């Protein structure tokens, strides 16, 4: 098994494996898509490889779909929060 294959093996253990893939890629982000997103997140909530899935989405900067129980907006918000924290820490280091 190659490093690439072992890095993607988590997909075979995903709770989403038997679900309709379209469920995890809503066309809209509001309105009727809210129910679709909620159903996808319920599946993710019980998944044993949720963290690996989220890490994959973050590492590949995936802009579409529910990954690791997060929407693209969730992931973008978390990236911004991390950047702000890093910038604040850098300012404190410089000021010290």
C-alpha positions as CSV (number, residue, x, y, z in Angstrom):
1,X,0.0,0.0,0.0
2,X,1.3,3.4,-0.9
3,X,1.3,6.5,1.4
4,X,-1.4,8.0,-0.8
5,X,-3.6,4.9,-0.5
6,X,-3.2,4.7,3.3
7,X,-4.0,8.4,3.6
8,X,-7.3,7.9,1.8
9,X,-8.3,4.7,3.5
10,X,-10.4,6.6,6.0
11,X,-13.0,7.1,3.2
12,X,-13.9,3.4,3.2
13,X,-14.9,3.7,6.9
14,X,-17.0,6.8,6.5
15,X,-20.6,6.8,7.8
16,X,-21.5,8.5,4.5
17,X,-20.4,5.5,2.4
18,X,-23.9,4.2,2.0
19,X,-25.6,7.6,1.8
20,X,-26.5,9.4,-1.4
21,X,-23.5,11.6,-2.3
22,X,-25.7,14.4,-3.4
23,X,-26.8,14.8,0.2
24,X,-23.3,16.1,1.0
25,X,-23.2,18.6,-1.9
26,X,-26.3,20.8,-1.6
27,X,-26.9,23.1,-4.5
28,X,-28.0,26.0,-2.3
29,X,-26.8,27.1,1.2
30,X,-30.1,28.4,2.5
31,X,-33.8,27.6,2.4
32,X,-34.5,23.9,1.5
33,X,-30.8,23.2,1.6
34,X,-30.8,23.7,5.4
35,X,-32.7,20.4,5.8
36,X,-30.2,18.7,3.5
37,X,-27.2,20.1,5.3
38,X,-28.8,19.1,8.7
39,X,-29.3,15.5,7.5
40,X,-25.7,15.3,6.2
41,X,-24.4,16.7,9.5
42,X,-26.4,14.0,11.5
43,X,-24.6,11.3,9.4
44,X,-21.3,13.0,10.1
45,X,-21.9,13.3,13.8
46,X,-21.9,9.5,14.2
47,X,-18.9,8.9,11.9
48,X,-15.8,7.3,13.3
49,X,-13.5,9.1,10.7
50,X,-15.1,12.5,11.0
51,X,-11.8,14.1,12.0
52,X,-9.8,12.6,9.2
53,X,-12.5,13.8,6.8
54,X,-12.4,17.3,8.1
55,X,-8.6,17.3,8.0
56,X,-8.7,16.2,4.3
57,X,-11.1,19.1,3.5
58,X,-8.9,21.6,5.3
59,X,-5.7,20.3,3.7
60,X,-7.2,20.4,0.2
61,X,-9.1,23.7,0.8
62,X,-12.3,22.1,-0.4
63,X,-14.8,24.9,-1.2
64,X,-17.8,22.6,-1.7
65,X,-19.7,20.0,0.2
66,X,-20.1,18.8,3.8
67,X,-16.8,17.3,5.0
68,X,-16.2,16.2,8.6
69,X,-19.6,17.6,9.6
70,X,-18.8,21.1,8.4
71,X,-20.1,23.3,5.6
72,X,-17.7,25.4,3.4
73,X,-18.9,28.4,5.5
74,X,-18.0,26.6,8.7
75,X,-14.5,25.8,7.4
76,X,-14.0,29.3,6.1
77,X,-15.0,30.8,9.5
78,X,-12.6,28.5,11.3
79,X,-9.8,29.4,9.0
80,X,-10.4,33.1,9.6
81,X,-10.6,32.6,13.3
82,X,-7.2,30.7,13.3
83,X,-5.6,33.4,11.2
84,X,-6.8,36.1,13.6
85,X,-5.5,34.2,16.6
86,X,-2.1,33.7,14.9
87,X,-1.9,37.4,14.0
88,X,-2.8,38.4,17.6
89,X,-0.2,36.0,19.0
90,X,2.4,37.4,16.6
91,X,1.6,41.0,17.7
92,X,1.9,40.0,21.3
93,X,5.3,38.4,20.6
94,X,6.5,41.5,18.8
95,X,5.2,43.8,21.6
96,X,7.0,41.7,24.3
